Amino acid sequence: MIRFCLALASVAFWPQLPPSQWFFLLLVLLVGCSFSVRLRVLIPVIFGLLWGLASGYWLLAHRLPDRWQGVDLQALGTVTGLSSQRGGQCRFDLTLDQLIKPEGSPNSFLMPRKIRLTQYRCQRLPQPGQRWQFSVRLKRPHGYLNPSTFDYSLYLLSRGIDASGYVREGAGRRLSRTSWYGQVDHWRWLIADRTDHSLSGSGAADTPPERDAAATLPVAGDRITTGLEGTV
């Protein structure tokens, strides 16, 4: 078990994943080790490497294809996490139900699961648990080349975010049905919103003011990386 865990964890420290041919080579090696008593000690190590590689390939398979970067797309999904508004700019995560090309036909590729969106001149903050449709432009996550800087792409990967971008002109369209799996985030958002108003001494409002991250962090469990994320 220890060998399996160490092998699995080691994949996270590789600078990049090897080609898929190595995965099948490890499969053959795994089968070969099962027929040798001496080599059976390597089975947990190989299995851990296979598990780590399969997880990495699965995560990368959901990344936005290069040909769809900067293209107008229609995104339908549920707002999850804790949405925030600051200076007329809204930022939120959208768990996708569908990603549609401009002509209206569904995409044929394995689509991203979750995207991080910024909406400029935001008039109405999309709340967690609500289903929305937006016209968006997306790009693949990327970080800085300097190894000493914050790895924003790894940060997005750890949160299951496969693309980031911005909402095109227009406020988007609120869909009637509310998703059940966004309700926990909606309750967290309500707690954070009420905490903001309690600390500021203001009454309730439809659109919350700028969130005090230090105050809402312990209450709502909101993990915020201030000043390190960059812009999308």
C-alpha positions in Angstrom: 0.0 0.0 0.0 2.9 2.4 0.8 4.6 1.7 -2.5 1.3 2.3 -4.3 0.7 5.6 -2.6 4.3 6.8 -3.1 4.2 5.9 -6.8 0.8 7.6 -7.2 2.0 10.8 -5.4 5.2 10.9 -7.5 3.2 11.5 -10.7 2.1 14.9 -9.3 5.7 16.1 -9.3 6.5 15.2 -12.9 7.1 18.3 -15.0 4.8 16.8 -17.7 2.9 13.7 -18.5 4.6 11.2 -20.9 3.0 10.2 -24.1 0.1 7.7 -23.9 2.3 5.0 -25.3 4.1 4.8 -21.9 0.7 4.0 -20.2 0.2 1.0 -22.4 3.9 0.0 -21.9 3.3 0.0 -18.1 0.1 -2.1 -18.6 2.2 -4.8 -20.5 4.8 -4.6 -17.7 2.1 -5.0 -15.1 0.8 -8.2 -16.8 4.4 -9.5 -17.1 5.1 -8.9 -13.4 2.0 -10.9 -12.4 3.6 -14.0 -13.9 6.9 -13.6 -12.0 7.1 -14.2 -8.2 10.2 -12.0 -8.0 8.7 -9.1 -9.9 5.4 -9.1 -8.1 6.9 -6.7 -5.6 6.7 -4.1 -8.4 3.0 -4.5 -9.0 1.9 -1.8 -6.4 4.4 0.6 -7.9 3.3 0.1 -11.5 -0.4 0.2 -10.5 0.2 3.5 -8.7 1.9 5.0 -11.7 -1.0 3.8 -13.9 -3.5 5.3 -11.6 -1.7 8.6 -11.5 -1.2 8.7 -15.3 -4.9 7.8 -16.0 -6.0 10.6 -13.7 -3.7 13.1 -15.4 -4.8 12.1 -18.9 -8.5 12.4 -17.8 -8.0 15.9 -16.4 -6.2 17.1 -19.5 -8.8 15.6 -21.8 -11.3 18.1 -20.5 -9.1 21.1 -21.3 -10.4 23.5 -23.9 -9.1 22.6 -27.4 -6.8 25.2 -29.0 -9.2 25.7 -31.9 -11.9 27.0 -29.5 -9.8 29.6 -27.8 -11.1 33.1 -28.5 -14.2 31.8 -30.3 -17.7 32.9 -29.2 -19.4 30.0 -27.5 -22.7 29.6 -25.6 -22.2 28.2 -22.1 -25.1 26.7 -20.2 -24.5 25.6 -16.6 -24.9 26.1 -12.9 -23.0 28.8 -10.9 -20.9 27.0 -8.2 -18.4 28.1 -5.6 -18.7 31.6 -4.1 -19.3 34.3 -6.7 -17.9 37.8 -6.0 -18.4 41.3 -7.2 -15.8 44.1 -7.0 -15.9 47.4 -8.7 -18.6 46.5 -11.2 -16.8 43.3 -12.1 -18.2 39.9 -11.3 -16.3 36.7 -11.0 -17.8 33.2 -10.7 -17.4 29.6 -11.6 -19.8 27.8 -14.0 -20.2 24.1 -13.9 -21.2 23.3 -17.5 -24.2 21.4 -18.7 -23.5 22.2 -22.3 -21.1 24.2 -24.5 -22.5 25.2 -27.8 -20.9 26.6 -31.0 -22.3 29.9 -32.5 -24.4 28.1 -35.1 -26.1 26.2 -32.3 -24.8 22.6 -32.9 -23.4 20.9 -29.8 -19.6 20.5 -29.7 -18.3 17.0 -30.5 -15.2 17.1 -28.2 -15.1 16.1 -24.5 -16.1 19.5 -23.2 -14.7 21.3 -20.1 -16.5 20.5 -16.9 -16.1 23.8 -15.1 -15.0 27.3 -16.3 -14.1 30.5 -14.5 -15.8 33.6 -15.9 -15.4 37.3 -15.4 -18.3 39.6 -16.3 -17.4 43.3 -16.8 -20.0 46.1 -16.1 -21.9 43.5 -14.1 -25.4 44.7 -13.1 -26.6 41.5 -11.5 -24.3 39.0 -9.7 -25.1 35.4 -10.7 -25.7 33.6 -7.4 -24.4 30.0 -6.6 -27.1 27.4 -7.4 -28.6 29.4 -10.3 -28.5 28.2 -13.8 -27.5 30.6 -16.5 -26.7 30.9 -20.2 -23.9 33.2 -21.3 -22.1 34.0 -24.5 -18.4 33.6 -23.6 -14.9 33.7 -25.0 -12.6 31.2 -23.3 -8.9 30.3 -23.1 -6.9 27.4 -21.7 -5.4 27.9 -18.2 -1.8 29.0 -18.3 0.8 30.0 -15.7 4.0 31.9 -15.6 7.3 30.5 -16.9 9.2 31.7 -13.8 9.3 28.7 -11.4 9.3 31.1 -8.3 5.9 32.6 -9.2 2.5 31.5 -8.4 1.4 28.6 -10.6 -2.1 29.8 -11.6 -2.7 26.9 -14.1 -2.0 24.4 -11.3 -4.3 26.3 -9.0 -7.1 26.1 -11.6 -6.4 22.4 -12.2 -6.7 21.7 -8.4 -10.2 23.2 -8.5 -11.3 21.3 -11.5 -11.4 24.4 -13.7 -10.7 23.6 -17.3 -10.9 27.0 -19.0 -11.2 30.7 -18.0 -12.6 33.6 -19.9 -15.1 36.4 -19.9 -18.8 37.0 -20.7 -19.5 38.8 -23.9 -21.7 41.9 -24.1 -25.0 41.3 -22.5 -26.1 40.2 -19.0 -26.7 36.6 -19.9 -30.0 34.7 -19.5 -31.2 33.2 -16.2 -32.6 29.7 -16.7 -35.8 28.8 -14.8 -34.7 25.6 -13.2 -32.3 25.7 -10.3 -29.7 22.9 -10.0 -29.8 20.8 -6.8 -26.0 20.3 -6.5 -25.5 24.1 -6.3 -27.6 24.5 -3.2 -24.7 24.0 -0.7 -22.7 26.7 -2.4 -25.8 28.9 -2.4 -26.1 28.5 1.4 -22.4 29.3 1.8 -22.9 32.4 -0.3 -25.9 33.5 1.8 -23.8 33.1 5.0 -21.0 35.1 3.6 -23.3 37.8 2.3 -25.1 38.2 5.7 -21.7 38.3 7.4 -20.7 41.1 5.1 -23.8 43.1 5.9 -23.5 42.5 9.6 -19.9 43.7 9.6 -20.6 46.8 7.5 -23.9 47.6 9.3 -25.8 47.7 6.0 -29.1 46.1 5.2 -29.7 43.2 2.8 -29.4 43.9 -0.9 -29.9 42.0 -4.1 -26.3 42.5 -5.1 -23.8 42.2 -2.3 -21.0 44.8 -1.9 -17.3 44.0 -2.2 -16.6 41.0 -0.1 -14.2 41.2 2.9 -12.2 38.1 2.3 -10.6 38.0 5.8 -14.1 38.1 7.4 -15.8 35.5 5.3 -13.0 33.1 5.0 -13.6 31.3 8.3 -17.4 31.5 8.1 -18.1 30.4 4.5 -15.0 28.3 3.9 -14.0 30.5 1.0 -10.5 29.9 -0.2 -9.3 33.1 -1.8 -5.9 33.7 -3.5 -5.8 37.5 -3.4 -3.5 39.2 -5.8 -2.0 36.0 -7.2 -4.6 34.8 -9.7 -4.1 37.5 -12.3 -6.8 38.3 -14.8 -8.8 36.2 -17.1 
